[in-house]
Amino acid sequence: MTASSQTAKSNPKRSEVPEGDTWDLASLFPSDASWQEVMAEFEKEIGGFAQFTGRLGESAEVLAQCLAFDVKLDRLGERLGTYAFLKTTEDQGNSHYQGFVARYQNLATKAGQAASFIRPEILSIPAEHMAAMMKEECLKPYALVLERINRYRKHTLSQPEENLLAMQGEMAQTASKAFRQLNDADLKFGELVNENGDSIELTNASFSSFLLSPDRDVRKRAFHQYYKQFQAHENTLSATLAGSIHGDVYYARARNYQSARESSLFADNVPLSVYDNLITAVRNRLPEVHSYFDMRRRKMGLADIHHYDTYVPVLAAQQSHHTWDEAVSVVLKSLEPLGPEYGRALEKGLRGRWSDRYPNQGKQSGAFSCGTYDADPFILMNFKPSVLNDVFTLTHEAGHSMHSFYSAANQPFQYYNYTIFVAEVASTFNEQLLAHYMVKNAKTKEEKAAILNHEIDSIRATIVRQTMFAEFEKITHDMAENGEPLTVASFKAVYAELLRAYFGPEFVIDEELSLECFRIPHFYRAFYVYKYATGLSAAIALSKRVLEGGKEELDAYLGFLKGGCSKDPLDLLKGAGVDMTKPEPVEVALIQFGELVKQLDELV
């Protein structure tokens, strides 16, 4: 029995998985022994930082030599860390590779400590002297690196002050750690009987499965039972969330930012207007979102619609079956607009051994792409032939991998690793092309409806919902900065108002739903979720541009994939053909949302 035909209850042991279904990590290291040899080399090299300490202002040559050494060690460390990490994901119970990760992390920490002088020492060089040094030829390969460091001059404190902030690092994570422990370990939701009469434990993971139940009573009971626990702990959850927000405000003020939001957006050089334009553009299109909920209510035959009715497909789930090779073929066919070079490289990887394809005992769940500079981009999948969404997951991760592939091939190491702001563009771009292809080639009305439903829910979850989250973060941080109290009542009031606005006047907002603000892990990493919304908006706009355009539009998009982090994120996207400083890309995405809703309404 091959891995592709195993059920979840009888996944094979890692040793039983056919080699062809696994990734080949030889481009990283051909063996564990070679990894250990290079790890010993890495450990010896760490001491090399000492030769540069206190000398970076001496000359451009010394600074260039230090930066080159730092890049060399980072590049080596990326290979070592990636190999160790990927081996642990194959079987998380394998203590041998857990030891590899522990050893790498220990040495990576030592390397980080040894290199920690670089940034503050560069910032201590007088601005005039630095400007003169940067005119030297030897520093040209690092010009953007230095410019990005120098942007932080006005937000960098004296050495004693920086040390004090650094000493608070572990303490600053208390709110987030307390939330994770409470949410992941201490909250117990009991058991629930599903539509088949099976009693299943209700957990954070299974909650989403219950919301996909075709039995409305199951969905309703799951919703109310789940939120009872958050209601019982709302004071603790409110205090932890408030603590996280006050921490954001404290660190922003300590480093001389105007607000916590400005502090968070500073690293990507993204103006506040991009964040505000996103919220405004989505709010302007909310009537179309409200219409979608009404259409969903009508097609599901409901007298009213609640939050627990919004995840189950409008139509009964359609049967789907794609073997790995069939899924690869569909993905490649859908990506033909990206040209033969893109297709050949991806086909070689997917039909070859970039990907670890199927579930096995102990394997990490979910999916990810892991790009490296000196090796293939690797994809972890837990592919199930009967799950349509896994075909979309495959093209999503392939998009990340090809982004890494092109960036590594066209940029020096210091500029190849793209930022989070643009990371989701290449992946969701691929999903857009796949959906376009599958709708166009659907054999039945039901098949076409299933794809339309998938696309509508993707836009709603990624653009509309994440923008609502982003607005909640903005409002609550503004409250903290203005000295307004953050309490159970104030959090719930803010969130309830957002729910009414985003879901519309005809949508039934259950009282418990305002507790949702206490269970979103991203709120402990504030001002991050907006990137999901901007990423998919950019991907939709760019995919339409490539599908409707010609060579110029394609070359611009491929240029974006090749760009790595050689420009700021907004400039990379502008070069591809989309200006995220303006609301138009978000509006284009939501116009498409409305068109998809209309098509689905007419179809079913």
Secondary structure, 3 states (H helix, E strand, C coil): CCHHHCCHHHCCCHHHCCHHHCCCHHHCCCCHHHHHHHHHHHHHHHHHHHHHCCCCCCCHHHHHHHHHHHHHHHHHHHHHHHHHHHHHHHCCCCHHHHHHHHHHHHHHHHHHHHHCCHHHHHHHCCHHHHHHHCCCHHHHHHHHHHHHHHCCHHHCCCHHHHHHHHHCHHHHCHHHHHHHHHHHHHCCCCEEECCCCCEEECCHHHHHHHHCCCCHHHHHHHHHHHHHHHHHCHHHHHHHHHHHHHHHHHHHHHCCCCCHHHHHHHCCCCCHHHHHHHHHHHHHCHHHHHHHHHHHHHHCCCCCCCHHHCCCCCCCCCCCCCCHHHHHHHHHHHCHHHCHHHHHHHHHHHHCCCEECCCCCCCCCCCEEECCCCCCCEEECCCCCCCHHHHHHHHHHHHHHHHHHHHHHHCCHHHCCCCHHHHHHHHHHHHHHHHHHHHHCCCCHHHHHHHHHHHHHHHHHHHHHHHHHHHHHHHHHHHHHCCCCCCHHHHHHHHHHHHHHHHCCCCCCCHHHHHHHHCCHHHHCCCCCHHHHHHHHHHHHHHHHHHHCCHHHHHHHHHHHHCCCCCCHHHHHHHHCCCCCCCHHHHHHHHHHHHHHHHHHHHC
